[in-house]
């Protein structure tokens, strides 16, 4: 977050997340290894990992 309260977004991190989520969802649609709630949990975990990496910089 910047001094004026705005949230800064790392576009590379967003692209990484989008790509990862799309690939995982496409694979899951074919294999059905995860149900919807498991996919949601996986996506939340990936977002939390990216945020943690960002905060540790």
Secondary structure as UniProt FT lines:
FT   TURN            3..4
FT   HELIX           11..31
FT   HELIX           36..55
//
